[in-house]
Amino acid sequence: MSITTVDPIKRMAEIADKVENGERLTMEDGLFLYESDDLLTIGQLANKVNTRLNGNKVYFVQNMSLYFTNVCEEHCSFCHFRRDEGQEGAYTLTPDQMLDYIAENFNPEIKEFHISQGHNPHLPFEYYVDCIRRLKQAYPDVTIKAHTAAEIEFFSRISGLSYREVLKTLMDAGLSTLPGGGAEILTERYRSKMKVEKASTEEWLDVHRQAHLLGMKTHATMLYGSIETKEERIRHMMLLRELQDETGGFLVFIPNSVQPASKNASLKRFVPAWDELKTMAISRLMLDNFPHIKAYFINIGTKLTQLSFTFGASDAHGTIVKEKISHAAGALSPEGLTRDEIVWLIQGAGRVAVERDTFYNEIKVYER
């Protein structure tokens, strides 16, 4: 469908009626919104949906990003974090080394460890389990959010265990939730073209399905702004929406724009601000069964993050401390923010800042 074949004002009014009445948007609706240049109306519709779900609140968590290893067997074309074993810059930390790093950067208000890392084939599954166990023993009150669905699929291959067995083993060691990474774009055309050698579309979805069946709440992402079509973006959202209908296990959706690594990289430009705000809003409109949409300041910057709170986003992520993966790919944002900086960011958009735990239980409301 092309926007030139329909009356855009009438078509937008039809979508607005659907939003007003709580009706689910279709693939055709999503594509129309992507082709429309009426960004403000799209943002207003997304803001209406978000306000209906979350009022005037925007959430954040005091968290800390951890990376045990950057050695990875995969060669995804968009990743500049990974290294081969023995390559300059490659590293693998022991649990003791990680605990030393945490001790140097920890504050007692941190509620979450967010762990992402490479798929290091030179380590047994027991190494990853021990890392979780040691962290939980040292910091029993901190929620461990670790291992993307792609990592769980990798652990299944190297251990011979099913997804459910891998998840149960990690949960017994102290894992509480999965981050949303590894989804990228959930179509096989994209994954083949971008050399996404890790979990397939169905494997990624099934890992989260199994986690939800075990009672775990998880996160979902989309990495957009390279070679994917707008239809693939909407299809990605619809696959997540279908799984959420089935399990109800997703907490939040995080649309992440790709980052150019350098002037010599094949991807030379950042995603336009227009596309980032539109994708945020369309995500809110398409994912009607997701409680939250996250504006990830690491990828879109603090200014667009602030604008996103009127384009459907209800989450500002967290303090992070020192982010590495997006910055390895050229992100220009801060590596982390303080609590006061995040509160200011939210309040500056006229919203109520709410500190949360991983599962959106409210810890403190910051009144203006």
Sequence and secondary structure as in RCSB ss.txt:
>XXXX:A:sequence
MSITTVDPIKRMAEIADKVENGERLTMEDGLFLYESDDLLTIGQLANKVNTRLNGNKVYFVQNMSLYFTNVCEEH
CSFCHFRRDEGQEGAYTLTPDQMLDYIAENFNPEIKEFHISQGHNPHLPFEYYVDCIRRLKQAYPDVTIKAHTAA
EIEFFSRISGLSYREVLKTLMDAGLSTLPGGGAEILTERYRSKMKVEKASTEEWLDVHRQAHLLGMKTHATMLYG
SIETKEERIRHMMLLRELQDETGGFLVFIPNSVQPASKNASLKRFVPAWDELKTMAISRLMLDNFPHIKAYFINI
GTKLTQLSFTFGASDAHGTIVKEKISHAAGALSPEGLTRDEIVWLIQGAGRVAVERDTFYNEIKVYER
>XXXX:A:secstr
  GGGS HHHHHHHHHHHHHTT    HHHHHHHHH   HHHHHHHHHHHHHHHHTTEEEEE EEEE SB B S  
 TT  S B TTSTT  B  HHHHHHHHHHH  TT  EEEE     TTS HHHHHHHHHHHHHH TTSEEEE  HH
HHHHHHHHH   HHHHHHHHHHHTEEE   TT SS SHHHHHHTT  S  HHHHHHHHHHHHHTT  EEEEEEES
SS  HHHHHHHHHHHHHHHHHH  EEEEEEEE     TTSS  S   HHHHHHHHHHHHHH TT SEEB  HHHH
HHHHHHHHTTTT  EEEE  S   HHHHTT  S S   HHHHHHHHHTTT EEEEE TT  EEEEE  
